[in-house]
């Protein structure tokens, strides 16, 4: 990984300077150690296709309380692009059933309001009436085993996503929160359906347009239209 390579390069330069200072070498070899490139936006976000997302959503056994809870959580991630921490922090008072909106506690104490799609609203209603334990906490999503309380952190949401991925035979991300995979999938699907970067950034509630730029890499059709033809031999190019 670039960060690990940068650490090793820094240590090597320090070692060479130590050798020079101790008189073990006559030339400062630290200047000979090349820098490690770590370009911004160099990676491509991993995402699921539309069919894979539907398989994931359908993998929840909605005959059980835990299945109804997990289905509602996966829908919030897949349809609204919520972060795992935002799902954990969601409270009963954040859902405005009259106006069909949901309040989201985002990064940096930011509060946003998003439209509540019918599919998501129905899943939440089913869970609240037929799956959520009768406890005093105002958190929407509650553990099914004692102690019956809200999730302790975002990792619990990623665990739910990882289990769903395993059920349908899909590989979970090697590192990072698995819940973010559905956020990436939503953005990628919107892009391929013709949404603009500004529209994607608005739904994902990015504060800076530069944060949305990484999704341009997955728009293969758009990138293909910009690519220049490969020069032919003897073509004078």
C-alpha positions as CSV (number, residue, x, y, z in Angstrom):
1,X,0.0,0.0,0.0
2,X,1.3,3.5,-0.7
3,X,1.2,4.6,2.9
4,X,3.2,1.7,4.1
5,X,5.7,2.2,1.2
6,X,6.1,5.9,2.2
7,X,6.8,4.8,5.7
8,X,9.5,2.4,4.6
9,X,11.1,5.0,2.3
10,X,11.1,7.6,5.1
11,X,12.8,5.0,7.4
12,X,15.4,4.2,4.7
13,X,16.3,7.8,4.2
14,X,16.7,8.3,8.0
15,X,19.0,5.2,8.1
16,X,21.2,6.6,5.3
17,X,21.5,9.9,7.1
18,X,22.5,8.1,10.2
19,X,25.2,6.2,8.3
20,X,26.5,9.4,6.8
21,X,26.6,11.1,10.3
22,X,28.4,8.1,11.7
23,X,31.0,8.1,8.9
24,X,30.0,4.7,7.6
25,X,29.4,6.1,4.1
26,X,30.9,9.1,2.3
27,X,27.9,10.1,0.2
28,X,24.4,11.0,1.3
29,X,22.4,8.2,-0.2
30,X,19.1,9.6,1.2
31,X,18.7,11.7,-1.9
32,X,18.8,8.5,-4.1
33,X,15.7,7.1,-2.5
34,X,12.7,7.9,-4.8
35,X,9.4,9.2,-3.6
36,X,6.4,6.9,-3.5
37,X,3.5,8.2,-5.6
38,X,0.1,8.4,-3.9
39,X,-2.1,10.2,-6.3
40,X,-5.4,11.6,-5.2
41,X,-8.4,9.6,-6.5
42,X,-6.1,6.9,-7.8
43,X,-8.4,4.1,-6.8
44,X,-11.7,3.1,-8.3
45,X,-14.6,2.7,-5.9
46,X,-16.0,-0.8,-5.7
47,X,-19.7,-1.1,-6.3
48,X,-22.5,-3.6,-6.9
49,X,-24.6,-3.8,-10.0
50,X,-28.4,-3.2,-9.9
51,X,-29.1,-6.9,-10.0
52,X,-26.7,-7.6,-7.2
53,X,-28.2,-4.9,-5.0
54,X,-31.6,-6.5,-5.5
55,X,-30.3,-9.9,-4.6
56,X,-28.8,-8.4,-1.4
57,X,-32.1,-6.8,-0.4
58,X,-34.0,-10.0,-1.1
59,X,-31.7,-12.1,1.0
60,X,-33.3,-10.9,4.2
61,X,-35.8,-13.4,5.7
62,X,-38.6,-10.9,6.4
63,X,-40.6,-13.6,8.3
64,X,-38.3,-12.9,11.2
65,X,-37.8,-9.8,13.3
66,X,-34.1,-9.6,12.5
67,X,-34.8,-10.0,8.8
68,X,-37.3,-7.2,8.8
69,X,-34.7,-5.0,10.7
70,X,-31.9,-5.8,8.3
71,X,-34.0,-5.3,5.3
72,X,-35.0,-1.8,6.4
73,X,-31.3,-1.0,7.1
74,X,-30.1,-2.2,3.7
75,X,-32.8,-0.2,2.0
76,X,-31.7,3.0,3.7
77,X,-28.1,2.3,2.6
78,X,-29.0,1.3,-1.0
79,X,-31.8,3.8,-1.8
80,X,-30.7,6.9,0.2
81,X,-27.0,6.3,0.4
82,X,-26.9,6.8,4.1
83,X,-23.6,6.2,6.0
84,X,-23.4,3.5,8.6
85,X,-23.1,6.1,11.4
86,X,-26.2,7.9,10.1
87,X,-28.2,4.7,10.3
88,X,-27.0,4.0,13.8
89,X,-27.9,7.6,14.9
90,X,-31.4,7.5,13.3
91,X,-34.2,8.2,15.9
92,X,-37.9,7.7,15.8
93,X,-38.5,11.5,15.8
94,X,-36.3,11.8,12.7
95,X,-39.0,10.2,10.5
96,X,-41.7,12.6,9.5
97,X,-44.5,10.4,8.2
98,X,-46.8,13.3,7.4
99,X,-44.4,15.0,4.9
100,X,-42.7,11.8,3.8
101,X,-39.2,13.0,4.9
102,X,-36.4,11.7,7.0
103,X,-33.9,13.8,9.0
104,X,-30.3,12.6,8.8
105,X,-27.5,13.5,11.2
106,X,-24.5,13.7,8.9
107,X,-20.9,14.6,9.3
108,X,-19.8,17.6,11.3
109,X,-23.1,18.0,13.1
110,X,-24.9,18.6,9.8
111,X,-28.6,17.9,9.7
112,X,-30.2,17.2,6.3
113,X,-33.7,16.2,5.2
114,X,-34.2,13.6,2.6
115,X,-37.4,12.4,0.9
116,X,-38.6,9.0,2.2
117,X,-39.3,6.7,-0.7
118,X,-42.4,4.5,-0.4
119,X,-40.4,1.3,-0.5
120,X,-38.2,2.5,2.4
121,X,-41.1,3.8,4.4
122,X,-43.0,0.5,4.1
123,X,-39.9,-1.4,5.3
124,X,-39.5,0.9,8.3
125,X,-43.2,0.6,9.1
126,X,-43.0,-3.2,9.0
127,X,-40.0,-3.3,11.2
128,X,-41.4,-0.8,13.8
129,X,-44.7,-2.7,14.1
130,X,-43.5,-6.2,13.7
131,X,-39.8,-6.4,14.6
132,X,-38.6,-3.7,16.9
133,X,-38.6,-4.6,20.6
134,X,-40.7,-2.5,23.0
135,X,-37.8,-0.5,24.6
136,X,-37.5,3.0,25.9
137,X,-34.6,4.0,23.6
138,X,-35.6,6.4,20.8
139,X,-33.1,4.8,18.4
140,X,-34.9,3.3,15.4
141,X,-32.7,0.2,15.1
142,X,-32.3,-1.9,18.2
143,X,-30.3,-5.1,18.9
144,X,-32.3,-8.3,18.9
145,X,-30.3,-9.8,21.8
146,X,-29.8,-8.4,25.3
147,X,-29.1,-5.7,26.2
148,X,-31.9,-4.4,24.0
149,X,-30.5,-1.0,22.9
150,X,-29.3,0.9,19.9
151,X,-26.2,-0.2,18.1
152,X,-22.9,0.8,19.6
153,X,-21.3,2.0,16.4
154,X,-21.1,1.9,12.6
155,X,-19.3,-1.4,12.6
156,X,-22.6,-3.2,13.5
157,X,-24.1,-1.9,10.3
158,X,-21.1,-3.1,8.2
159,X,-21.5,-6.5,9.9
160,X,-25.1,-6.7,8.7
161,X,-24.0,-5.9,5.1
162,X,-21.2,-8.4,5.2
163,X,-23.6,-11.2,6.3
164,X,-26.0,-10.3,3.5
165,X,-23.1,-10.4,1.0
166,X,-22.1,-13.8,2.2
167,X,-25.7,-15.1,1.9
168,X,-25.8,-14.2,-1.8
169,X,-22.2,-15.3,-2.5
170,X,-20.7,-11.8,-3.0
171,X,-17.3,-10.9,-1.7
172,X,-17.2,-8.2,1.0
173,X,-14.6,-5.4,0.8
174,X,-11.2,-6.5,2.2
175,X,-11.0,-3.3,4.3
176,X,-13.2,-0.4,5.2
177,X,-16.8,-0.4,6.0
178,X,-18.9,-2.8,4.0
179,X,-21.9,-0.4,4.4
180,X,-20.1,2.1,2.1
181,X,-20.3,-0.4,-0.7
182,X,-24.0,0.3,-1.1
183,X,-23.4,4.1,-1.0
184,X,-20.9,3.7,-3.9
185,X,-23.4,1.4,-5.7
186,X,-26.1,4.0,-5.5
187,X,-23.9,6.8,-6.9
188,X,-22.6,4.5,-9.7
189,X,-26.1,3.5,-10.7
190,X,-27.3,7.1,-10.8
191,X,-24.3,8.1,-12.9
192,X,-25.1,5.3,-15.4
193,X,-28.7,6.4,-15.5
194,X,-27.7,9.9,-16.6
195,X,-27.5,11.8,-13.4
196,X,-25.1,14.6,-13.2
197,X,-22.2,14.9,-10.7
198,X,-24.1,17.7,-9.0
199,X,-27.2,15.6,-8.5
200,X,-25.2,12.7,-7.1
201,X,-23.3,15.0,-4.7
202,X,-26.6,16.5,-3.5
203,X,-28.1,13.1,-2.7
204,X,-25.0,11.9,-1.0
205,X,-24.7,15.3,0.8
206,X,-21.1,15.9,-0.2
207,X,-20.0,19.3,1.1
208,X,-17.4,19.7,-1.7
209,X,-17.8,18.9,-5.4
210,X,-14.4,17.3,-5.4
211,X,-15.6,14.5,-3.2
212,X,-18.0,13.3,-5.9
213,X,-15.3,13.3,-8.6
214,X,-14.1,9.8,-7.9
215,X,-17.3,8.4,-9.4
216,X,-16.4,9.7,-12.9
217,X,-14.0,6.8,-13.1
218,X,-16.8,4.2,-13.2
219,X,-18.6,6.0,-16.1
220,X,-17.0,3.8,-18.8
221,X,-19.3,5.0,-21.5
222,X,-18.5,8.6,-20.8
223,X,-14.8,8.0,-20.6
224,X,-14.8,6.0,-23.9
225,X,-16.3,9.0,-25.7
226,X,-13.3,11.1,-24.5
227,X,-10.6,8.6,-25.4
228,X,-8.5,9.4,-28.4
229,X,-8.0,6.7,-31.0
230,X,-4.8,4.7,-30.7
231,X,-2.3,5.8,-33.4
232,X,-1.9,3.3,-36.2
233,X,1.5,2.3,-37.6
234,X,2.4,4.5,-40.5
235,X,-0.6,6.7,-39.9
236,X,1.5,9.8,-39.5
237,X,0.4,10.5,-35.9
